[in-house]
Amino acid sequence: MIRVLVVDDTRTFRALLRTLLEQAPDVEVVGEAADGHEALAQVLALRPDVVTMDVRMPGLDGIAAVEEIMARAPTPVVVVSAEGGPEHQEVAFRALAAGAVEVLPKPSLATNFERAAEEIRRAVRSVAGLTLVTRRPRSALARAGGPTLTPAPGRIPTPTAIPAATAPPGSSPAAPSTATPSSRNGRSTSQTSG
């Protein structure tokens, strides 16, 4: 059973997300939190397998809460926010830089609601069981003179996808594929290394 903590400042959306998640037979919502401070306390007390996190909340917001969770009790976090869609890339990059492993938009009646709900369930299932490492919050790195992940003003970084091997235990994964930069425009120039 995948144990999930749902974090959102809106009671109605927490109830909706609980219902959507618990439609999956292998998912159990073990707790809810209404802000980042409460989320951190619940993560430390409940030790969930996955946390769903809103971004905009009173007190400690979702991105700061993700940083704290990663520093104190690394747990896979799926950000589910009204600011999770493609039109909000900056928020998505900030959440990922803080340690979130996925950023998704909240389901709404204006979109394909069931498809969005299934995508949230899929994300929760896929990140459950990930082993994460403790990381220092970006603010601590900046104070120490270390690297930061802030893009240049007016520039949004281009995401880079790194595929993971997904072969079942005991089987031999396929040979890794290396894509060259020219494959980005629909021209296939992948080479198989062996």
Secondary structure, 3 states (H helix, E strand, C coil): CEEEEEECCCHHHHHHHHHHHHCCCCEEEEEEECCHHHHHHHHHHHCCCEEEECCCCCCCCHHHHHHHHHHHCCCCEEEEECCCCHHHHHHHHHHHHHCCCEEEECCCCCCCHHHHHHHHHHHHHHHCCCCCCCCCCHHHHHHCCCCCCCCCCCCCCCCCCCCCCCCCCCCCCCCCEECCHHHHHCCCCCEECC
